């Protein structure tokens, strides 16, 4: 499992991991108290399937990875590849 995204703010900690064709998200009040929030399957799609302008993506990249979640949900962009989430 590879940590590809992370965010920490006043609402807590949010981590995004990729394991094969799955996106696994964790959340918690601190890095030591993370709990699995959900698992979504990643299906590569043509980048033209969704708006690619950075203004429409929430960026969480970490550890040299780029990781964005589309503002309307349903899509992720990891290291330049756009995925539909299932």
LOZADREN-105495 format. One record per atom (N, C-alpha, C, CB): residue number from 1; x, z, y; atom name. Coordinates in steps of 0.2 Angstrom, whole numbers. Glycine has a CB too. Example, Ala and Ser with C-alpha at 12.3 -4.5 7.8 and 13.67 -1.06 7.14 Angstrom:
<k 1&u 66&w 39&v -28&a N>
<k 1&u 62&w 39&v -22&a CA>
<k 1&u 66&w 39&v -16&a C>
<k 1&u 57&w 45&v -22&a CB>
<k 2&u 64&w 35&v -11&a N>
<k 2&u 68&w 36&v -5&a CA>
<k 2&u 64&w 39&v 0&a C>
<k 2&u 70&w 29&v -3&a CB>
END
This chain:
<k 1&u 4&w 0&v -6&a N>
<k 1&u 0&w 0&v 0&a CA>
<k 1&u 5&w 0&v 6&a C>
<k 1&u -5&w 6&v 0&a CB>
<k 2&u 3&w -4&v 11&a N>
<k 2&u 7&w -5&v 17&a CA>
<k 2&u 3&w -3&v 23&a C>
<k 2&u 9&w -12&v 18&a CB>
<k 3&u 6&w 1&v 27&a N>
<k 3&u 3&w 4&v 33&a CA>
<k 3&u 4&w -2&v 38&a C>
<k 3&u 6&w 10&v 36&a CB>
<k 4&u -2&w -5&v 41&a N>
<k 4&u -1&w -11&v 45&a CA>
<k 4&u -4&w -9&v 52&a C>
<k 4&u -5&w -17&v 43&a CB>
<k 5&u -8&w -4&v 53&a N>
<k 5&u -11&w -2&v 59&a CA>
<k 5&u -12&w 5&v 60&a C>
<k 5&u -18&w -6&v 60&a CB>
<k 6&u -12&w 8&v 66&a N>
<k 6&u -13&w 15&v 68&a CA>
<k 6&u -15&w 16&v 75&a C>
<k 6&u -6&w 19&v 66&a CB>
<k 7&u -19&w 21&v 76&a N>
<k 7&u -21&w 23&v 82&a CA>
<k 7&u -22&w 30&v 82&a C>
<k 7&u -28&w 19&v 85&a CB>
<k 8&u -20&w 34&v 88&a N>
<k 8&u -21&w 41&v 88&a CA>
<k 8&u -23&w 42&v 95&a C>
<k 8&u -15&w 45&v 86&a CB>
<k 9&u -29&w 45&v 96&a N>
<k 9&u -31&w 47&v 103&a CA>
<k 9&u -35&w 54&v 102&a C>
<k 9&u -36&w 41&v 106&a CB>
<k 10&u -39&w 55&v 108&a N>
<k 10&u -43&w 62&v 108&a CA>
<k 10&u -48&w 62&v 102&a C>
<k 10&u -46&w 62&v 114&a CB>
<k 11&u -50&w 57&v 99&a N>
<k 11&u -55&w 57&v 94&a CA>
<k 11&u -52&w 58&v 87&a C>
<k 11&u -59&w 51&v 94&a CB>
<k 12&u -45&w 57&v 87&a N>
<k 12&u -42&w 58&v 80&a CA>
<k 12&u -37&w 53&v 79&a C>
<k 12&u -47&w 59&v 75&a CB>
<k 13&u -35&w 52&v 72&a N>
<k 13&u -31&w 48&v 70&a CA>
<k 13&u -34&w 42&v 65&a C>
<k 13&u -25&w 51&v 65&a CB>
<k 14&u -32&w 36&v 66&a N>
<k 14&u -35&w 31&v 62&a CA>
<k 14&u -30&w 26&v 60&a C>
<k 14&u -40&w 26&v 67&a CB>
<k 15&u -29&w 25&v 53&a N>
<k 15&u -24&w 21&v 50&a CA>
<k 15&u -27&w 16&v 46&a C>
<k 15&u -20&w 25&v 46&a CB>
<k 16&u -24&w 10&v 46&a N>
<k 16&u -26&w 4&v 42&a CA>
<k 16&u -21&w 2&v 38&a C>
<k 16&u -28&w -2&v 47&a CB>
<k 17&u -22&w 2&v 31&a N>
<k 17&u -18&w 0&v 26&a CA>
<k 17&u -20&w -7&v 23&a C>
<k 17&u -17&w 6&v 21&a CB>
<k 18&u -15&w -11&v 20&a N>
<k 18&u -17&w -16&v 16&a CA>
<k 18&u -14&w -16&v 9&a C>
<k 18&u -14&w -23&v 20&a CB>
<k 19&u -18&w -17&v 5&a N>
<k 19&u -16&w -17&v -2&a CA>
<k 19&u -18&w -23&v -6&a C>
<k 19&u -18&w -10&v -6&a CB>
<k 20&u -14&w -28&v -7&a N>
<k 20&u -16&w -34&v -9&a CA>
<k 20&u -21&w -37&v -5&a C>
<k 20&u -19&w -33&v -17&a CB>
<k 21&u -27&w -39&v -8&a N>
<k 21&u -33&w -42&v -4&a CA>
<k 21&u -38&w -37&v -2&a C>
<k 21&u -36&w -47&v -8&a CB>
<k 22&u -35&w -30&v 0&a N>
<k 22&u -40&w -25&v 2&a CA>
<k 22&u -37&w -22&v 8&a C>
<k 22&u -41&w -20&v -3&a CB>
<k 23&u -42&w -20&v 13&a N>
<k 23&u -40&w -17&v 19&a CA>
<k 23&u -43&w -10&v 18&a C>
<k 23&u -43&w -20&v 25&a CB>
<k 24&u -39&w -5&v 18&a N>
<k 24&u -41&w 2&v 17&a CA>
<k 24&u -40&w 6&v 24&a C>
<k 24&u -38&w 5&v 11&a CB>
<k 25&u -46&w 9&v 26&a N>
<k 25&u -45&w 13&v 33&a CA>
<k 25&u -46&w 20&v 31&a C>
<k 25&u -51&w 11&v 38&a CB>
<k 26&u -42&w 24&v 35&a N>
<k 26&u -42&w 31&v 34&a CA>
<k 26&u -43&w 34&v 41&a C>
<k 26&u -35&w 34&v 31&a CB>
<k 27&u -46&w 40&v 42&a N>
<k 27&u -47&w 43&v 48&a CA>
<k 27&u -47&w 51&v 47&a C>
<k 27&u -54&w 41&v 51&a CB>
<k 28&u -45&w 54&v 52&a N>
<k 28&u -45&w 62&v 52&a CA>
<k 28&u -43&w 65&v 59&a C>
<k 28&u -40&w 64&v 47&a CB>
<k 29&u -43&w 71&v 59&a N>
<k 29&u -41&w 75&v 65&a CA>
<k 29&u -34&w 75&v 66&a C>
<k 29&u -44&w 82&v 65&a CB>
<k 30&u -30&w 74&v 61&a N>
<k 30&u -22&w 74&v 62&a CA>
<k 30&u -20&w 70&v 56&a C>
<k 30&u -19&w 81&v 62&a CB>
<k 31&u -13&w 68&v 57&a N>
<k 31&u -10&w 63&v 51&a CA>
<k 31&u -10&w 67&v 45&a C>
<k 31&u -3&w 62&v 53&a CB>
<k 32&u -10&w 73&v 44&a N>
<k 32&u -10&w 77&v 38&a CA>
<k 32&u -17&w 78&v 35&a C>
<k 32&u -7&w 84&v 39&a CB>
<k 33&u -22&w 76&v 39&a N>
<k 33&u -29&w 77&v 36&a CA>
<k 33&u -33&w 71&v 36&a C>
<k 33&u -33&w 82&v 41&a CB>
<k 34&u -30&w 65&v 34&a N>
<k 34&u -33&w 59&v 34&a CA>
<k 34&u -37&w 58&v 27&a C>
<k 34&u -28&w 53&v 34&a CB>
<k 35&u -43&w 55&v 28&a N>
<k 35&u -48&w 54&v 23&a CA>
<k 35&u -50&w 47&v 23&a C>
<k 35&u -54&w 59&v 23&a CB>
<k 36&u -51&w 44&v 17&a N>
<k 36&u -53&w 37&v 16&a CA>
<k 36&u -59&w 36&v 19&a C>
<k 36&u -53&w 35&v 9&a CB>
<k 37&u -60&w 31&v 24&a N>
<k 37&u -66&w 29&v 27&a CA>
<k 37&u -69&w 24&v 24&a C>
<k 37&u -64&w 28&v 35&a CB>
<k 38&u -65&w 19&v 21&a N>
<k 38&u -68&w 13&v 18&a CA>
<k 38&u -63&w 8&v 15&a C>
<k 38&u -73&w 10&v 23&a CB>
<k 39&u -66&w 4&v 11&a N>
<k 39&u -62&w -1&v 8&a CA>
<k 39&u -65&w -8&v 9&a C>
<k 39&u -60&w 0&v 0&a CB>
<k 40&u -62&w -13&v 12&a N>
<k 40&u -65&w -19&v 13&a CA>
<k 40&u -61&w -25&v 10&a C>
<k 40&u -67&w -21&v 20&a CB>
<k 41&u -64&w -30&v 7&a N>
<k 41&u -60&w -35&v 4&a CA>
<k 41&u -58&w -40&v 9&a C>
<k 41&u -64&w -38&v -2&a CB>
<k 42&u -52&w -43&v 9&a N>
<k 42&u -50&w -48&v 14&a CA>
<k 42&u -50&w -55&v 11&a C>
<k 42&u -42&w -46&v 16&a CB>
<k 43&u -54&w -59&v 14&a N>
<k 43&u -54&w -66&v 12&a CA>
<k 43&u -51&w -70&v 18&a C>
<k 43&u -62&w -68&v 11&a CB>
<k 44&u -46&w -74&v 17&a N>
<k 44&u -43&w -78&v 22&a CA>
<k 44&u -48&w -83&v 24&a C>
<k 44&u -36&w -81&v 20&a CB>
<k 45&u -48&w -84&v 31&a N>
<k 45&u -52&w -90&v 34&a CA>
<k 45&u -48&w -93&v 39&a C>
<k 45&u -59&w -86&v 37&a CB>
<k 46&u -51&w -99&v 41&a N>
<k 46&u -48&w -103&v 46&a CA>
<k 46&u -48&w -99&v 53&a C>
<k 46&u -51&w -110&v 47&a CB>
<k 47&u -43&w -99&v 56&a N>
<k 47&u -43&w -95&v 63&a CA>
<k 47&u -48&w -97&v 67&a C>
<k 47&u -36&w -96&v 66&a CB>
<k 48&u -51&w -103&v 67&a N>
<k 48&u -56&w -106&v 71&a CA>
<k 48&u -63&w -103&v 69&a C>
<k 48&u -56&w -113&v 71&a CB>
<k 49&u -63&w -99&v 64&a N>
<k 49&u -69&w -96&v 62&a CA>
<k 49&u -72&w -90&v 67&a C>
<k 49&u -69&w -93&v 55&a CB>
<k 50&u -67&w -88&v 71&a N>
<k 50&u -69&w -83&v 76&a CA>
<k 50&u -64&w -83&v 82&a C>
<k 50&u -68&w -76&v 72&a CB>
<k 51&u -67&w -81&v 88&a N>
<k 51&u -63&w -81&v 94&a CA>
<k 51&u -56&w -78&v 93&a C>
<k 51&u -67&w -78&v 100&a CB>
<k 52&u -51&w -82&v 95&a N>
<k 52&u -44&w -79&v 94&a CA>
<k 52&u -41&w -76&v 101&a C>
<k 52&u -40&w -85&v 92&a CB>
<k 53&u -45&w -77&v 106&a N>
<k 53&u -42&w -74&v 112&a CA>
<k 53&u -41&w -66&v 112&a C>
<k 53&u -47&w -75&v 118&a CB>
<k 54&u -35&w -64&v 114&a N>
<k 54&u -33&w -57&v 113&a CA>
<k 54&u -38&w -52&v 116&a C>
<k 54&u -27&w -56&v 115&a CB>
<k 55&u -42&w -54&v 121&a N>
<k 55&u -47&w -50&v 124&a CA>
<k 55&u -53&w -48&v 119&a C>
<k 55&u -50&w -53&v 130&a CB>
<k 56&u -53&w -51&v 114&a N>
<k 56&u -59&w -50&v 109&a CA>
<k 56&u -56&w -46&v 103&a C>
<k 56&u -62&w -56&v 106&a CB>
<k 57&u -50&w -44&v 103&a N>
<k 57&u -47&w -40&v 97&a CA>
<k 57&u -45&w -33&v 99&a C>
<k 57&u -42&w -44&v 94&a CB>
<k 58&u -46&w -28&v 95&a N>
<k 58&u -43&w -22&v 96&a CA>
<k 58&u -36&w -22&v 92&a C>
<k 58&u -48&w -16&v 94&a CB>
<k 59&u -31&w -21&v 95&a N>
<k 59&u -24&w -21&v 92&a CA>
<k 59&u -22&w -14&v 90&a C>
<k 59&u -19&w -24&v 96&a CB>
<k 60&u -20&w -14&v 83&a N>
<k 60&u -17&w -7&v 80&a CA>
<k 60&u -10&w -8&v 77&a C>
<k 60&u -22&w -5&v 76&a CB>
<k 61&u -7&w -13&v 78&a N>
<k 61&u -1&w -15&v 74&a CA>
<k 61&u 4&w -9&v 74&a C>
<k 61&u 3&w -21&v 77&a CB>
<k 62&u 8&w -8&v 69&a N>
<k 62&u 13&w -3&v 68&a CA>
<k 62&u 18&w -5&v 62&a C>
<k 62&u 10&w 4&v 66&a CB>
<k 63&u 24&w -3&v 63&a N>
<k 63&u 29&w -4&v 58&a CA>
<k 63&u 31&w -11&v 57&a C>
<k 63&u 27&w -2&v 51&a CB>
<k 64&u 31&w -15&v 63&a N>
<k 64&u 33&w -22&v 63&a CA>
<k 64&u 27&w -27&v 62&a C>
<k 64&u 38&w -23&v 59&a CB>
<k 65&u 21&w -24&v 60&a N>
<k 65&u 15&w -28&v 58&a CA>
<k 65&u 11&w -29&v 64&a C>
<k 65&u 11&w -25&v 52&a CB>
<k 66&u 8&w -35&v 65&a N>
<k 66&u 2&w -36&v 70&a CA>
<k 66&u -4&w -35&v 66&a C>
<k 66&u 3&w -43&v 73&a CB>
<k 67&u -9&w -31&v 69&a N>
<k 67&u -15&w -30&v 65&a CA>
<k 67&u -21&w -29&v 71&a C>
<k 67&u -15&w -23&v 61&a CB>
<k 68&u -25&w -33&v 70&a N>
<k 68&u -31&w -33&v 75&a CA>
<k 68&u -38&w -33&v 71&a C>
<k 68&u -31&w -39&v 80&a CB>
<k 69&u -42&w -29&v 74&a N>
<k 69&u -49&w -29&v 72&a CA>
<k 69&u -54&w -33&v 77&a C>
<k 69&u -52&w -22&v 70&a CB>
<k 70&u -58&w -37&v 75&a N>
<k 70&u -62&w -41&v 80&a CA>
<k 70&u -67&w -36&v 83&a C>
<k 70&u -65&w -47&v 76&a CB>
<k 71&u -69&w -37&v 89&a N>
<k 71&u -73&w -33&v 93&a CA>
<k 71&u -80&w -33&v 90&a C>
<k 71&u -74&w -35&v 100&a CB>
<k 72&u -82&w -38&v 87&a N>
<k 72&u -89&w -39&v 84&a CA>
<k 72&u -89&w -37&v 76&a C>
<k 72&u -92&w -46&v 85&a CB>
<k 73&u -83&w -34&v 74&a N>
<k 73&u -82&w -32&v 67&a CA>
<k 73&u -83&w -38&v 63&a C>
<k 73&u -88&w -27&v 65&a CB>
<k 74&u -81&w -37&v 56&a N>
<k 74&u -82&w -43&v 52&a CA>
<k 74&u -75&w -47&v 51&a C>
<k 74&u -87&w -47&v 54&a CB>
<k 75&u -70&w -46&v 55&a N>
<k 75&u -64&w -50&v 54&a CA>
<k 75&u -58&w -45&v 56&a C>
<k 75&u -64&w -56&v 59&a CB>
<k 76&u -53&w -47&v 53&a N>
<k 76&u -46&w -44&v 54&a CA>
<k 76&u -41&w -49&v 55&a C>
<k 76&u -44&w -39&v 48&a CB>
<k 77&u -36&w -48&v 58&a N>
<k 77&u -30&w -52&v 59&a CA>
<k 77&u -24&w -48&v 58&a C>
<k 77&u -30&w -55&v 67&a CB>
<k 78&u -21&w -50&v 52&a N>
<k 78&u -15&w -46&v 50&a CA>
<k 78&u -9&w -51&v 50&a C>
<k 78&u -16&w -43&v 43&a CB>
<k 79&u -4&w -50&v 54&a N>
<k 79&u 2&w -54&v 53&a CA>
<k 79&u 1&w -61&v 54&a C>
<k 79&u 6&w -53&v 47&a CB>
<k 80&u -4&w -63&v 59&a N>
<k 80&u -5&w -70&v 60&a CA>
<k 80&u -10&w -73&v 56&a C>
<k 80&u 1&w -74&v 60&a CB>
<k 81&u -13&w -70&v 51&a N>
<k 81&u -18&w -73&v 46&a CA>
<k 81&u -25&w -69&v 48&a C>
<k 81&u -16&w -71&v 39&a CB>
<k 82&u -30&w -74&v 49&a N>
<k 82&u -36&w -71&v 50&a CA>
<k 82&u -40&w -70&v 44&a C>
<k 82&u -40&w -76&v 55&a CB>
<k 83&u -44&w -65&v 43&a N>
<k 83&u -47&w -63&v 37&a CA>
<k 83&u -55&w -61&v 39&a C>
<k 83&u -44&w -57&v 33&a CB>
<k 84&u -59&w -63&v 34&a N>
<k 84&u -66&w -61&v 35&a CA>
<k 84&u -66&w -54&v 30&a C>
<k 84&u -71&w -66&v 32&a CB>
<k 85&u -70&w -49&v 33&a N>
<k 85&u -70&w -43&v 29&a CA>
<k 85&u -76&w -43&v 25&a C>
<k 85&u -70&w -37&v 34&a CB>
<k 86&u -76&w -41&v 19&a N>
<k 86&u -82&w -40&v 14&a CA>
<k 86&u -82&w -33&v 12&a C>
<k 86&u -82&w -45&v 9&a CB>
END
